Amino acid sequence: MPEKKIFVTKMSGEMAEFDEQKLRNSLMRSGAAEKEVETIIDQVNASLFEGMSTRAIYKIAFSLLRKKSRPAASRYKLKKAIFELGPTGFPFEKYIGELMKFQGYKISVGNIIAGNCVNHEVDILAELEDSYFMVECKFHHEQGQFCSVKIPLYIQARFTDIIANWLKQTGDGEKKHRGGLVTNTRFSADALAYGECMGLLMISWDYPANNSLRHNIDKYKLYPVTSLMSITNHEKKSLLEKGIILSKSIIGQEQILTELNISEERISRIIREAKILCE
């Protein structure tokens, strides 16, 4: 523990007191051994200085963890791996669709739905029992960005228009319909308040506690291919272009990697990492 309070610079530019326990929790969540975690924390504390950026702290911790356990490092870099699904945002939509499938939803990605007034592009249509969800995926490219209240306001307006036409066409008012918003960062306080008030399904990186993006990725072991340490950025891009979003999708599918001209030795290493990551 640092001898005195040290304030660090967050991605948003705000200053906050360094939270050693938060770092410890992140490292433990990665699956790193307790002894390794404490060693890393000691070395991070030795490097701390007033105003140090949280990005710099992350880089130190990640570099140290990578030397000790590549699978743990892959889990630790999860948030960064989600950002690497960009830049179009479409892989993120497919990724959220896969996550919802594992939760039991029937899903359809990339739909044009007629509203009462105009047509709307809906990222994900999802069905669970007697409920239908129309989900918008808001992908941000960098930490520090967040969804302002304008986003759920916009989504609620589209949802209202679609439902007006849907009920008029089907005449079925018994089914439950709900709009939704999923983001890889966070909601502003007003965005969250409005979304919850209007009954929107609201999911962010860390909200709600037992249904957040981070929670469900760890729960279902649905780590994106961008998490893998054994493949290059170019190879990650190629896999995403082929529609390969999940690390577990390449397990038992070595031909996918063979098509990228990856050597047998590296393929074995990649598959081994994916298995450990997703087990």
Backbone as CSV, one residue per row, in Angstrom:
resi,resn,N_x,N_y,N_z,CA_x,CA_y,CA_z,C_x,C_y,C_z
1,MET,0.852,-1.196,0.000,0.000,0.000,0.000,0.886,1.244,0.000
2,PRO,0.620,2.216,-0.880,1.419,3.435,-0.880,1.363,4.118,0.481
3,GLU,2.464,4.750,0.886,2.533,5.387,2.204,1.597,6.579,2.292
4,LYS,1.357,7.238,1.189,0.441,8.371,1.200,-0.515,8.251,0.017
5,LYS,-1.600,9.024,0.086,-2.574,9.003,-0.995,-1.936,9.531,-2.278
6,ILE,-2.135,8.796,-3.357,-1.637,9.221,-4.658,-2.822,9.334,-5.607
7,PHE,-2.940,10.477,-6.265,-4.039,10.687,-7.201,-3.555,10.438,-8.623
8,VAL,-4.343,9.653,-9.347,-3.989,9.281,-10.715,-4.992,9.901,-11.684
9,THR,-4.620,9.930,-12.960,-5.458,10.543,-13.987,-6.228,9.470,-14.749
10,LYS,-7.550,9.520,-14.669,-8.398,8.543,-15.351,-8.477,8.860,-16.843
11,MET,-9.039,7.937,-17.623,-9.165,8.127,-19.068,-9.994,9.357,-19.409
12,SER,-10.947,9.697,-18.530,-11.814,10.855,-18.751,-11.102,12.170,-18.474
13,GLY,-9.893,12.098,-17.889,-9.163,13.306,-17.512,-9.376,13.676,-16.057
14,GLU,-10.305,13.006,-15.403,-10.564,13.271,-13.987,-9.441,12.696,-13.124
15,MET,-9.257,13.309,-11.967,-8.283,12.817,-11.001,-9.013,11.987,-9.948
16,ALA,-8.416,10.875,-9.561,-9.019,10.031,-8.530,-7.908,9.373,-7.721
17,GLU,-8.209,9.071,-6.472,-7.218,8.407,-5.634,-6.949,7.007,-6.168
18,PHE,-5.685,6.626,-6.225,-5.327,5.285,-6.681,-5.970,4.247,-5.776
19,ASP,-6.670,3.290,-6.396,-7.392,2.264,-5.652,-6.679,0.926,-5.835
20,GLU,-5.857,0.585,-4.856,-5.088,-0.655,-4.939,-5.998,-1.884,-4.977
21,GLN,-7.084,-1.837,-4.222,-7.984,-2.989,-4.169,-8.660,-3.233,-5.514
22,LYS,-8.977,-2.165,-6.217,-9.589,-2.294,-7.540,-8.626,-3.002,-8.490
23,LEU,-7.342,-2.635,-8.425,-6.329,-3.292,-9.247,-6.208,-4.758,-8.844
24,ARG,-6.206,-5.017,-7.547,-6.099,-6.394,-7.058,-7.277,-7.236,-7.555
25,ASN,-8.486,-6.668,-7.498,-9.674,-7.404,-7.952,-9.582,-7.744,-9.434
26,SER,-9.090,-6.801,-10.234,-8.964,-7.031,-11.680,-7.968,-8.148,-11.963
27,LEU,-6.864,-8.141,-11.240,-5.845,-9.171,-11.435,-6.340,-10.538,-10.964
28,MET,-7.044,-10.569,-9.846,-7.581,-11.829,-9.341,-8.639,-12.381,-10.294
29,ARG,-9.430,-11.499,-10.867,-10.481,-11.921,-11.793,-9.890,-12.551,-13.052
30,SER,-8.658,-12.187,-13.368,-7.997,-12.739,-14.554,-7.573,-14.191,-14.351
31,GLY,-7.588,-14.639,-13.111,-7.175,-16.008,-12.829,-5.727,-16.117,-12.379
32,ALA,-5.068,-14.976,-12.193,-3.676,-14.998,-11.732,-3.612,-15.504,-10.298
33,ALA,-2.505,-16.183,-9.969,-2.315,-16.694,-8.614,-2.144,-15.531,-7.636
34,GLU,-2.580,-15.743,-6.389,-2.537,-14.679,-5.384,-1.123,-14.135,-5.189
35,LYS,-0.123,-15.020,-5.173,1.263,-14.589,-4.991,1.703,-13.698,-6.151
36,GLU,1.300,-14.064,-7.375,1.645,-13.262,-8.549,0.982,-11.897,-8.482
37,VAL,-0.269,-11.885,-8.043,-1.016,-10.623,-7.933,-0.312,-9.673,-6.975
38,GLU,0.081,-10.164,-5.818,0.719,-9.300,-4.829,2.080,-8.801,-5.317
39,THR,2.797,-9.646,-6.059,4.083,-9.225,-6.620,3.881,-8.088,-7.611
40,ILE,2.859,-8.210,-8.458,2.561,-7.180,-9.446,2.150,-5.882,-8.771
41,ILE,1.325,-5.980,-7.746,0.878,-4.786,-7.028,2.060,-4.073,-6.379
42,ASP,2.970,-4.833,-5.804,4.164,-4.228,-5.192,4.963,-3.452,-6.235
43,GLN,5.094,-4.016,-7.441,5.877,-3.353,-8.481,5.139,-2.139,-9.047
44,VAL,3.808,-2.226,-9.121,3.028,-1.060,-9.558,3.165,0.059,-8.531
45,ASN,3.038,-0.274,-7.249,3.177,0.732,-6.191,4.542,1.421,-6.240
46,ALA,5.571,0.646,-6.572,6.927,1.206,-6.638,7.071,2.181,-7.801
47,SER,6.179,2.080,-8.792,6.259,2.940,-9.989,5.316,4.133,-9.931
48,LEU,4.432,4.160,-8.930,3.410,5.207,-8.857,3.995,6.594,-8.621
49,PHE,3.367,7.574,-9.256,3.699,8.971,-8.978,2.437,9.811,-9.158
50,GLU,2.413,10.968,-8.554,1.247,11.846,-8.587,0.888,12.200,-10.025
51,GLY,-0.396,11.984,-10.380,-0.881,12.337,-11.711,-0.663,11.257,-12.751
52,MET,-0.064,10.145,-12.370,0.177,9.043,-13.307,-1.146,8.607,-13.943
53,SER,-1.133,8.280,-15.206,-2.364,7.900,-15.888,-2.728,6.448,-15.576
54,THR,-4.024,6.179,-15.541,-4.477,4.802,-15.326,-4.048,3.918,-16.495
55,ARG,-3.897,4.504,-17.691,-3.420,3.738,-18.845,-2.001,3.229,-18.594
56,ALA,-1.148,4.090,-18.006,0.232,3.693,-17.719,0.264,2.596,-16.654
57,ILE,-0.620,2.707,-15.661,-0.695,1.685,-14.618,-1.112,0.351,-15.229
58,TYR,-2.098,0.407,-16.103,-2.560,-0.814,-16.772,-1.422,-1.463,-17.569
59,LYS,-0.664,-0.656,-18.300,0.417,-1.194,-19.131,1.468,-1.911,-18.287
60,ILE,1.791,-1.334,-17.122,2.770,-1.968,-16.235,2.237,-3.305,-15.734
61,ALA,0.992,-3.294,-15.230,0.397,-4.513,-14.684,0.253,-5.579,-15.770
62,PHE,-0.173,-5.165,-16.958,-0.360,-6.117,-18.058,0.962,-6.738,-18.484
63,SER,1.989,-5.909,-18.601,3.300,-6.402,-19.014,3.837,-7.429,-18.019
64,LEU,3.676,-7.145,-16.725,4.151,-8.070,-15.689,3.340,-9.365,-15.693
65,LEU,2.025,-9.229,-15.855,1.154,-10.408,-15.853,1.406,-11.283,-17.070
66,ARG,1.681,-10.659,-18.190,1.920,-11.418,-19.426,3.137,-12.338,-19.287
67,LYS,4.140,-11.876,-18.558,5.342,-12.693,-18.352,5.064,-13.902,-17.467
68,LYS,4.045,-13.790,-16.605,3.742,-14.855,-15.661,2.685,-15.816,-16.181
69,SER,1.675,-15.299,-16.897,0.587,-16.160,-17.383,-0.116,-15.496,-18.562
70,ARG,0.080,-16.041,-19.752,-0.546,-15.462,-20.941,-2.076,-15.575,-20.899
71,PRO,-2.656,-16.715,-20.481,-4.121,-16.772,-20.384,-4.684,-15.744,-19.409
72,ALA,-4.005,-15.566,-18.264,-4.463,-14.573,-17.291,-4.354,-13.171,-17.892
73,ALA,-3.276,-12.921,-18.647,-3.105,-11.629,-19.307,-4.208,-11.406,-20.327
74,SER,-4.612,-12.470,-21.028,-5.696,-12.364,-22.012,-6.994,-11.944,-21.341
75,ARG,-7.264,-12.512,-20.163,-8.484,-12.139,-19.440,-8.373,-10.722,-18.886
76,TYR,-7.179,-10.359,-18.438,-6.962,-9.035,-17.860,-7.175,-7.942,-18.908
77,LYS,-6.829,-8.232,-20.170,-6.958,-7.234,-21.225,-8.339,-7.260,-21.886
78,LEU,-9.309,-7.902,-21.247,-10.627,-8.083,-21.839,-11.240,-6.780,-22.337
79,LYS,-11.194,-5.748,-21.516,-11.813,-4.482,-21.910,-11.159,-3.929,-23.164
80,LYS,-9.832,-4.002,-23.221,-9.100,-3.538,-24.398,-9.445,-4.411,-25.610
81,ALA,-9.612,-5.716,-25.373,-9.945,-6.638,-26.462,-11.295,-6.289,-27.079
82,ILE,-12.226,-5.814,-26.269,-13.532,-5.401,-26.795,-13.376,-4.171,-27.678
83,PHE,-12.535,-3.220,-27.263,-12.282,-2.040,-28.100,-11.683,-2.448,-29.448
84,GLU,-10.905,-3.522,-29.451,-10.244,-3.968,-30.678,-11.206,-4.615,-31.667
85,LEU,-12.478,-4.763,-31.290,-13.477,-5.283,-32.221,-13.858,-4.247,-33.271
86,GLY,-13.473,-2.993,-33.059,-13.801,-1.906,-33.983,-13.076,-2.055,-35.299
87,PRO,-13.120,-1.002,-36.165,-13.704,0.306,-35.865,-15.166,0.472,-36.301
88,THR,-15.720,-0.469,-37.067,-17.068,-0.266,-37.611,-18.162,-0.459,-36.579
89,GLY,-17.893,-1.263,-35.552,-18.923,-1.549,-34.561,-19.737,-2.780,-34.892
90,PHE,-19.691,-3.235,-36.165,-20.484,-4.408,-36.537,-20.019,-5.677,-35.828
91,PRO,-18.695,-5.932,-35.713,-18.279,-7.107,-34.939,-18.804,-7.073,-33.504
92,PHE,-18.935,-5.875,-32.941,-19.464,-5.747,-31.579,-20.929,-6.179,-31.552
93,GLU,-21.693,-5.809,-32.577,-23.090,-6.232,-32.660,-23.179,-7.755,-32.709
94,LYS,-22.334,-8.374,-33.546,-22.339,-9.833,-33.658,-21.909,-10.471,-32.334
95,TYR,-20.952,-9.839,-31.689,-20.459,-10.349,-30.413,-21.572,-10.336,-29.366
96,ILE,-22.315,-9.230,-29.275,-23.421,-9.138,-28.317,-24.502,-10.155,-28.676
97,GLY,-24.725,-10.357,-29.979,-25.685,-11.368,-30.412,-25.288,-12.753,-29.927
98,GLU,-23.997,-13.095,-30.035,-23.513,-14.391,-29.561,-23.684,-14.519,-28.052
99,LEU,-23.421,-13.431,-27.348,-23.565,-13.436,-25.888,-25.025,-13.690,-25.495
100,MET,-25.948,-13.064,-26.224,-27.369,-13.239,-25.925,-27.831,-14.660,-26.254
101,LYS,-27.234,-15.257,-27.292,-27.561,-16.655,-27.617,-27.258,-17.568,-26.436
102,PHE,-26.102,-17.355,-25.822,-25.706,-18.192,-24.691,-26.580,-17.946,-23.472
103,GLN,-27.301,-16.828,-23.467,-28.227,-16.549,-22.374,-29.618,-17.116,-22.658
104,GLY,-29.764,-17.751,-23.817,-31.031,-18.395,-24.147,-31.922,-17.639,-25.108
105,TYR,-31.457,-16.486,-25.614,-32.255,-15.717,-26.557,-32.170,-16.298,-27.969
106,LYS,-33.254,-16.184,-28.726,-33.207,-16.380,-30.166,-32.928,-15.009,-30.762
107,ILE,-31.896,-14.901,-31.579,-31.497,-13.563,-32.019,-31.364,-13.463,-33.543
108,SER,-31.489,-12.243,-34.009,-31.260,-11.911,-35.413,-30.519,-10.582,-35.430
109,VAL,-29.384,-10.533,-36.147,-28.534,-9.341,-36.148,-28.683,-8.579,-37.465
110,GLY,-28.783,-7.241,-37.376,-28.827,-6.389,-38.566,-30.152,-6.473,-39.290
111,ASN,-31.182,-5.830,-38.758,-32.529,-5.915,-39.323,-33.064,-4.536,-39.697
112,ILE,-33.844,-4.487,-40.767,-34.578,-3.275,-41.123,-36.034,-3.531,-40.765
113,ILE,-36.552,-2.746,-39.822,-37.901,-2.942,-39.321,-38.761,-1.718,-39.637
114,ALA,-39.955,-1.964,-40.147,-40.865,-0.858,-40.461,-41.490,-0.309,-39.190
115,GLY,-41.424,0.996,-39.053,-42.110,1.651,-37.962,-43.435,2.207,-38.447
116,ASN,-44.162,2.868,-37.583,-45.422,3.487,-37.982,-45.181,4.654,-38.925
117,CYS,-44.019,5.307,-38.774,-43.696,6.479,-39.581,-42.593,6.210,-40.606
118,VAL,-41.510,5.582,-40.173,-40.367,5.330,-41.060,-39.774,3.958,-40.749
119,ASN,-38.876,3.498,-41.621,-38.149,2.254,-41.372,-36.974,2.520,-40.430
120,HIS,-36.595,1.490,-39.671,-35.503,1.623,-38.717,-34.548,0.443,-38.843
121,GLU,-33.248,0.722,-38.723,-32.259,-0.344,-38.656,-32.070,-0.727,-37.193
122,VAL,-32.359,-1.976,-36.888,-32.259,-2.471,-35.511,-31.093,-3.446,-35.440
123,ASP,-30.166,-3.192,-34.540,-28.960,-4.018,-34.448,-29.289,-5.473,-34.133
124,ILE,-30.088,-5.690,-33.085,-30.404,-7.058,-32.669,-31.891,-7.166,-32.313
125,LEU,-32.555,-8.150,-32.922,-33.884,-8.551,-32.482,-33.693,-9.819,-31.650
126,ALA,-34.228,-9.831,-30.455,-34.035,-10.976,-29.563,-35.369,-11.410,-28.972
127,GLU,-35.529,-12.718,-28.847,-36.762,-13.279,-28.295,-36.419,-14.221,-27.154
128,LEU,-37.099,-14.043,-26.054,-36.919,-14.921,-24.889,-38.289,-15.181,-24.290
129,GLU,-38.752,-16.445,-24.431,-40.078,-16.842,-23.964,-41.140,-15.941,-24.621
130,ASP,-41.884,-15.169,-23.845,-42.940,-14.351,-24.437,-42.523,-12.880,-24.571
131,SER,-41.216,-12.617,-24.511,-40.724,-11.239,-24.583,-39.876,-11.019,-25.829
132,TYR,-40.045,-9.858,-26.426,-39.265,-9.462,-27.587,-38.455,-8.219,-27.249
133,PHE,-37.190,-8.211,-27.661,-36.299,-7.097,-27.379,-35.749,-6.536,-28.689
134,MET,-35.695,-5.219,-28.771,-35.082,-4.526,-29.897,-33.882,-3.777,-29.346
135,VAL,-32.685,-4.297,-29.627,-31.483,-3.847,-28.930,-30.559,-3.047,-29.845
136,GLU,-30.162,-1.894,-29.372,-29.174,-1.064,-30.052,-27.824,-1.270,-29.375
137,CYS,-26.775,-1.499,-30.164,-25.423,-1.674,-29.627,-24.617,-0.404,-29.888
138,LYS,-24.201,0.248,-28.839,-23.433,1.484,-28.965,-21.971,1.186,-28.664
139,PHE,-21.174,1.135,-29.723,-19.760,0.800,-29.586,-18.920,2.071,-29.514
140,HIS,-18.056,2.159,-28.505,-17.112,3.266,-28.392,-15.701,2.734,-28.630
141,HIS,-14.860,3.570,-29.238,-13.519,3.134,-29.615,-12.486,3.311,-28.516
142,GLU,-12.810,4.134,-27.512,-11.830,4.430,-26.473,-12.491,4.485,-25.102
143,GLN,-11.686,4.181,-24.078,-12.156,4.354,-22.713,-12.330,5.845,-22.445
144,GLY,-13.198,6.143,-21.508,-13.457,7.543,-21.170,-14.680,8.077,-21.896
145,GLN,-15.076,7.423,-23.010,-16.298,7.799,-23.696,-17.468,7.120,-22.995
146,PHE,-18.653,7.725,-23.106,-19.818,7.142,-22.448,-21.076,7.503,-23.221
147,CYS,-22.175,6.815,-22.898,-23.470,7.093,-23.530,-24.174,8.204,-22.759
148,SER,-24.439,9.299,-23.427,-25.182,10.390,-22.803,-26.678,10.097,-22.902
149,VAL,-27.487,10.922,-22.291,-28.939,10.710,-22.270,-29.540,10.767,-23.674
150,LYS,-28.838,11.401,-24.629,-29.365,11.484,-26.001,-29.557,10.104,-26.623
151,ILE,-28.700,9.154,-26.265,-28.769,7.821,-26.880,-30.042,7.078,-26.473
152,PRO,-30.354,6.899,-25.177,-31.617,6.224,-24.835,-32.853,7.006,-25.268
153,LEU,-32.755,8.345,-25.315,-33.875,9.142,-25.837,-34.162,8.767,-27.286
154,TYR,-33.115,8.668,-28.078,-33.217,8.313,-29.491,-33.756,6.895,-29.659
155,ILE,-33.246,5.966,-28.851,-33.661,4.568,-28.948,-35.123,4.408,-28.547
156,GLN,-35.542,5.100,-27.500,-36.931,5.011,-27.062,-37.872,5.541,-28.134
157,ALA,-37.479,6.610,-28.826,-38.322,7.165,-29.892,-38.481,6.155,-31.025
158,ARG,-37.380,5.490,-31.415,-37.438,4.483,-32.475,-38.277,3.289,-32.031
159,PHE,-38.066,2.863,-30.799,-38.797,1.735,-30.252,-40.307,2.007,-30.266
160,THR,-40.693,3.210,-29.859,-42.106,3.589,-29.829,-42.722,3.537,-31.230
161,ASP,-41.980,4.008,-32.230,-42.475,3.999,-33.605,-42.632,2.566,-34.129
162,ILE,-41.649,1.715,-33.846,-41.703,0.314,-34.302,-42.858,-0.427,-33.640
163,ILE,-43.019,-0.254,-32.334,-44.076,-0.959,-31.610,-45.456,-0.529,-32.099
164,ALA,-45.612,0.749,-32.395,-46.899,1.243,-32.894,-47.300,0.503,-34.165
165,ASN,-46.345,0.290,-35.060,-46.641,-0.428,-36.301,-46.787,-1.925,-36.053
166,TRP,-45.925,-2.468,-35.197,-45.931,-3.902,-34.907,-47.292,-4.342,-34.350
167,LEU,-47.789,-3.614,-33.373,-49.061,-3.966,-32.756,-50.222,-3.757,-33.728
168,LYS,-50.094,-2.771,-34.585,-51.139,-2.513,-35.582,-51.224,-3.656,-36.588
169,GLN,-50.042,-4.199,-36.954,-49.991,-5.277,-37.938,-50.423,-6.614,-37.342
170,THR,-49.971,-6.918,-36.129,-50.223,-8.236,-35.546,-51.481,-8.270,-34.692
171,GLY,-51.821,-7.108,-34.128,-52.961,-7.066,-33.230,-52.729,-7.834,-31.947
172,ASP,-51.470,-8.123,-31.654,-51.128,-8.923,-30.475,-50.535,-8.029,-29.397
173,GLY,-51.354,-7.666,-28.426,-50.870,-6.815,-27.350,-50.434,-7.579,-26.122
174,GLU,-50.518,-8.931,-26.177,-50.167,-9.723,-25.009,-48.668,-9.968,-24.889
175,LYS,-47.968,-9.960,-25.996,-46.521,-10.184,-25.950,-45.836,-8.960,-25.351
176,LYS,-44.777,-9.203,-24.613,-44.019,-8.115,-23.993,-42.966,-7.618,-24.968
177,HIS,-42.915,-6.326,-25.149,-41.928,-5.724,-26.034,-41.080,-4.740,-25.233
178,ARG,-39.779,-4.768,-25.510,-38.876,-3.914,-24.730,-37.695,-3.471,-25.585
179,GLY,-37.375,-2.213,-25.501,-36.185,-1.718,-26.177,-34.964,-1.969,-25.304
180,GLY,-33.779,-1.894,-25.912,-32.574,-2.139,-25.131,-31.373,-1.398,-25.668
181,LEU,-30.406,-1.167,-24.808,-29.171,-0.480,-25.176,-27.998,-1.172,-24.495
182,VAL,-27.028,-1.602,-25.305,-25.822,-2.240,-24.776,-24.619,-1.432,-25.239
183,THR,-23.726,-1.106,-24.331,-22.518,-0.366,-24.689,-21.297,-1.022,-24.053
184,ASN,-20.144,-0.824,-24.669,-18.906,-1.388,-24.130,-18.220,-0.452,-23.141
185,THR,-18.817,0.723,-22.902,-18.252,1.637,-21.901,-19.276,1.841,-20.777
186,ARG,-19.674,3.078,-20.522,-20.596,3.334,-19.410,-21.696,4.303,-19.823
187,PHE,-22.724,4.398,-18.985,-23.811,5.350,-19.171,-23.590,6.560,-18.267
188,SER,-24.025,7.715,-18.744,-24.066,8.867,-17.846,-25.197,8.636,-16.848
189,ALA,-25.203,9.381,-15.749,-26.248,9.216,-14.730,-27.628,9.480,-15.320
190,ASP,-27.746,10.521,-16.165,-29.030,10.849,-16.784,-29.468,9.770,-17.769
191,ALA,-28.516,9.234,-18.527,-28.850,8.178,-19.490,-29.408,6.964,-18.768
192,LEU,-28.766,6.595,-17.674,-29.202,5.433,-16.912,-30.562,5.683,-16.271
193,ALA,-30.741,6.867,-15.706,-32.006,7.208,-15.055,-33.161,7.182,-16.056
194,TYR,-32.932,7.773,-17.237,-33.991,7.810,-18.249,-34.285,6.404,-18.775
195,GLY,-33.245,5.661,-19.103,-33.430,4.322,-19.643,-34.197,3.423,-18.689
196,GLU,-33.818,3.443,-17.411,-34.497,2.626,-16.420,-35.946,3.080,-16.240
197,CYS,-36.162,4.396,-16.252,-37.515,4.940,-16.098,-38.431,4.487,-17.232
198,MET,-37.884,4.407,-18.458,-38.676,4.023,-19.627,-38.726,2.507,-19.825
199,GLY,-38.067,1.768,-18.959,-38.131,0.320,-19.053,-37.216,-0.294,-20.091
200,LEU,-36.194,0.456,-20.523,-35.245,-0.085,-21.485,-34.304,-1.083,-20.793
201,LEU,-33.919,-2.097,-21.533,-32.878,-3.008,-21.053,-31.552,-2.265,-21.180
202,MET,-30.889,-1.987,-20.064,-29.674,-1.180,-20.059,-28.494,-2.020,-19.582
203,ILE,-27.516,-2.243,-20.480,-26.338,-3.027,-20.135,-25.087,-2.286,-20.572
204,SER,-24.160,-2.101,-19.648,-22.882,-1.459,-19.968,-21.752,-2.367,-19.511
205,TRP,-20.539,-1.868,-19.597,-19.383,-2.669,-19.201,-19.536,-3.214,-17.787
206,ASP,-20.036,-2.384,-16.865,-20.120,-2.821,-15.465,-21.505,-2.632,-14.844
207,TYR,-22.542,-2.539,-15.685,-23.915,-2.365,-15.175,-24.876,-3.250,-15.960
208,PRO,-25.871,-3.876,-15.275,-26.002,-3.990,-13.813,-25.033,-5.036,-13.260
209,ALA,-24.863,-5.071,-11.984,-23.808,-5.880,-11.365,-23.836,-7.342,-11.808
210,ASN,-25.015,-7.956,-11.852,-25.107,-9.383,-12.171,-25.521,-9.664,-13.615
211,ASN,-25.529,-8.633,-14.437,-25.876,-8.836,-15.846,-25.068,-7.892,-16.736
212,SER,-23.943,-7.418,-16.223,-23.118,-6.484,-16.989,-22.397,-7.228,-18.101
213,LEU,-21.845,-6.480,-19.030,-21.089,-7.076,-20.126,-19.912,-7.873,-19.570
214,ARG,-19.149,-7.276,-18.673,-17.991,-7.953,-18.096,-18.406,-9.216,-17.354
215,HIS,-19.469,-9.140,-16.568,-19.938,-10.289,-15.781,-20.314,-11.455,-16.692
216,ASN,-21.057,-11.176,-17.752,-21.543,-12.249,-18.625,-20.434,-12.848,-19.490
217,ILE,-19.463,-12.036,-19.882,-18.331,-12.577,-20.642,-17.568,-13.581,-19.790
218,ASP,-17.294,-13.227,-18.545,-16.594,-14.143,-17.642,-17.449,-15.367,-17.330
219,LYS,-18.742,-15.166,-17.146,-19.648,-16.250,-16.788,-19.727,-17.304,-17.890
220,TYR,-19.860,-16.844,-19.143,-20.031,-17.774,-20.255,-18.724,-18.061,-20.997
221,LYS,-17.622,-17.484,-20.527,-16.308,-17.682,-21.144,-16.311,-17.299,-22.628
222,LEU,-17.015,-16.225,-22.953,-17.126,-15.792,-24.343,-16.113,-14.687,-24.637
223,TYR,-14.849,-15.048,-24.588,-13.792,-14.084,-24.835,-13.613,-13.891,-26.347
224,PRO,-13.527,-12.643,-26.785,-13.360,-12.405,-28.223,-11.990,-12.862,-28.711
225,VAL,-11.866,-13.115,-30.017,-10.586,-13.552,-30.572,-9.509,-12.496,-30.352
226,THR,-9.929,-11.249,-30.171,-8.965,-10.176,-29.932,-8.308,-10.301,-28.556
227,SER,-8.816,-11.205,-27.719,-8.194,-11.450,-26.407,-6.924,-12.277,-26.526
228,LEU,-6.830,-13.092,-27.574,-5.743,-14.053,-27.696,-4.399,-13.364,-27.875
229,MET,-3.422,-13.820,-27.113,-2.086,-13.229,-27.142,-1.204,-13.846,-28.227
230,SER,-1.613,-15.021,-28.725,-0.752,-15.775,-29.644,-0.977,-15.437,-31.109
231,ILE,-1.887,-14.517,-31.401,-2.118,-14.138,-32.796,-1.838,-12.651,-32.980
232,THR,-1.436,-12.300,-34.188,-1.069,-10.919,-34.485,-2.317,-10.070,-34.719
233,ASN,-2.131,-8.760,-34.715,-3.251,-7.855,-34.987,-3.815,-8.087,-36.386
234,HIS,-2.924,-8.363,-37.349,-3.380,-8.625,-38.717,-4.236,-9.889,-38.759
235,GLU,-3.818,-10.911,-38.023,-4.579,-12.167,-37.989,-5.926,-11.973,-37.283
236,LYS,-5.941,-11.159,-36.242,-7.201,-10.863,-35.564,-8.175,-10.175,-36.527
237,LYS,-7.658,-9.220,-37.288,-8.492,-8.510,-38.251,-9.055,-9.471,-39.300
238,SER,-8.218,-10.388,-39.768,-8.656,-11.366,-40.771,-9.747,-12.273,-40.228
239,LEU,-9.592,-12.702,-38.970,-10.602,-13.552,-38.352,-11.930,-12.815,-38.208
240,LEU,-11.873,-11.546,-37.799,-13.097,-10.751,-37.659,-13.782,-10.573,-39.008
241,GLU,-12.989,-10.378,-40.068,-13.559,-10.216,-41.414,-14.235,-11.498,-41.888
242,LYS,-13.769,-12.644,-41.374,-14.382,-13.926,-41.710,-15.587,-14.233,-40.824
243,GLY,-15.890,-13.324,-39.899,-17.018,-13.535,-39.001,-16.690,-14.381,-37.789
244,ILE,-15.387,-14.621,-37.546,-14.962,-15.380,-36.366,-14.777,-14.390,-35.224
245,ILE,-15.701,-14.371,-34.294,-15.719,-13.375,-33.224,-15.224,-13.941,-31.899
246,LEU,-15.550,-15.207,-31.624,-15.260,-15.804,-30.328,-14.002,-16.655,-30.357
247,SER,-13.235,-16.599,-29.279,-12.040,-17.438,-29.161,-12.402,-18.913,-29.233
248,LYS,-13.527,-19.296,-28.614,-13.896,-20.700,-28.591,-14.302,-21.223,-29.970
249,SER,-14.554,-20.313,-30.917,-14.948,-20.739,-32.265,-13.809,-21.403,-33.022
250,ILE,-12.560,-21.153,-32.622,-11.433,-21.748,-33.345,-10.998,-23.072,-32.738
251,ILE,-11.545,-23.417,-31.566,-11.190,-24.689,-30.936,-11.781,-25.832,-31.763
252,GLY,-10.922,-26.729,-32.222,-11.372,-27.829,-33.072,-11.602,-27.423,-34.507
253,GLN,-11.241,-26.180,-34.852,-11.430,-25.664,-36.212,-10.097,-25.127,-36.735
254,GLU,-9.077,-25.983,-36.690,-7.736,-25.557,-37.070,-7.647,-25.039,-38.504
255,GLN,-8.568,-25.516,-39.374,-8.502,-25.092,-40.782,-8.711,-23.590,-40.929
256,ILE,-9.431,-22.996,-39.975,-9.642,-21.542,-40.011,-8.297,-20.824,-39.935
257,LEU,-7.406,-21.341,-39.073,-6.091,-20.741,-38.903,-5.153,-21.134,-40.038
258,THR,-5.320,-22.351,-40.568,-4.507,-22.792,-41.703,-4.720,-21.880,-42.902
259,GLU,-5.967,-21.431,-43.091,-6.300,-20.533,-44.211,-5.594,-19.188,-44.098
260,LEU,-5.127,-18.866,-42.901,-4.404,-17.603,-42.698,-2.893,-17.802,-42.824
261,ASN,-2.514,-18.984,-43.300,-1.091,-19.326,-43.496,-0.297,-19.283,-42.192
262,ILE,-0.930,-19.721,-41.119,-0.258,-19.814,-39.829,0.383,-21.203,-39.721
263,SER,1.595,-21.261,-39.233,2.313,-22.538,-39.133,1.626,-23.480,-38.154
264,GLU,1.869,-24.788,-38.340,1.275,-25.785,-37.459,1.694,-25.578,-36.005
265,GLU,2.950,-25.184,-35.817,3.447,-24.954,-34.459,2.675,-23.828,-33.777
266,ARG,2.472,-22.739,-34.506,1.734,-21.608,-33.931,0.254,-21.942,-33.756
267,ILE,-0.303,-22.719,-34.688,-1.710,-23.118,-34.564,-1.915,-23.894,-33.271
268,SER,-0.999,-24.813,-32.977,-1.086,-25.597,-31.738,-1.039,-24.687,-30.520
269,ARG,-0.170,-23.673,-30.572,-0.037,-22.743,-29.456,-1.301,-21.898,-29.298
270,ILE,-1.863,-21.468,-30.423,-3.079,-20.642,-30.396,-4.260,-21.432,-29.850
271,ILE,-4.423,-22.670,-30.342,-5.535,-23.507,-29.887,-5.396,-23.805,-28.399
272,ARG,-4.168,-24.064,-27.963,-3.923,-24.352,-26.544,-4.301,-23.139,-25.688
273,GLU,-3.927,-21.968,-26.143,-4.281,-20.751,-25.395,-5.784,-20.557,-25.347
274,ALA,-6.465,-20.776,-26.484,-7.917,-20.612,-26.538,-8.620,-21.570,-25.584
275,LYS,-8.128,-22.822,-25.520,-8.718,-23.814,-24.624,-8.581,-23.410,-23.170
276,ILE,-7.385,-22.952,-22.798,-7.145,-22.540,-21.409,-7.982,-21.309,-21.079
277,LEU,-8.083,-20.384,-22.021,-8.827,-19.145,-21.820,-10.314,-19.430,-21.606
278,CYS,-10.847,-20.371,-22.365,-12.286,-20.608,-22.368,-12.742,-21.769,-21.485
279,GLU,-11.806,-22.444,-20.833,-12.181,-23.612,-20.025,-12.908,-23.171,-18.753
